[in-house]
Amino acid sequence: QSFAVLVNGFVCKDPKDVKAEDFFLAAKLDMPRDTKANKVGSNVTLINVMRIPGLNTLGISLARIDYAPLGENPPHTHPRATEILTVLEGTLYVGFVTSNPDNKFLSKVLNKGDVFVFPEGLVHFQFNPNPYKPAVAIAALSSQNPGAITIANAVFGSKPAISDDVLAKAFQVEKKTVDWLQAQFWADNQN
Ligand SMILES: *[C@@H]1O[C@H](CO)[C@@H](O)[C@H](O)[C@H]1NC(C)=O
């Protein structure tokens, strides 16, 4: 049976039908992910309400993020969540930019065990500056369905493409630069 009403994605299950499995996932989050499958060199494994139905309405989710040497999780935002990230292995150069008009850039180099917060909706990234060693982080997000908007993919990789007149003016570059960017393959790094 399906309903027209959605609660940030899903209808709640009748409590009498709820099982432990609704709150469980054998996610193998202890295992490294493949960071060579995309050009940015990172792999985000997001455990949200789509993967654990019991998260519905609870306002929380989790991600494991693997970074190749020199890999990054490129500038993106979560429209519905603040994120708190901890480094399990390696080093990460991280940062976020505050909203208009200041657009203040706050950044930090994190080592194993360090924790950093990315406030809701702000553009942020993580970069592994080590050319030899991978890095791993675990992030918690304050929504069961945080959403993600990768800036480059949304702006230059939209389907259909945004007019190059619009983007040339917005970025103050020539149209052929926009055309080149739009011709690139903007791969997603999230599973
Ligand atoms: C992430 O890694 C898994 C294997 O660990 C791989 O199957 C998947 O394609 C990778 N995803 C991305 C988006 O790179």
The ligand as an ORCA input file, in Angstrom:
! r2SCAN-3c Opt
* xyz 0 1
  C      33.015      3.139     -3.808
  O      33.686      1.926     -3.545
  C      32.970      0.755     -3.901
  C      33.791     -0.460     -3.531
  O      34.353     -0.359     -2.272
  C      32.701      0.759     -5.372
  O      31.889     -0.348     -5.699
  C      31.963      2.028     -5.780
  O      31.840      2.102     -7.172
  C      32.729      3.261     -5.289
  N      31.865      4.413     -5.531
  C      32.251      5.562     -6.071
  C      31.161      6.580     -6.247
  O      33.393      5.823     -6.386
*
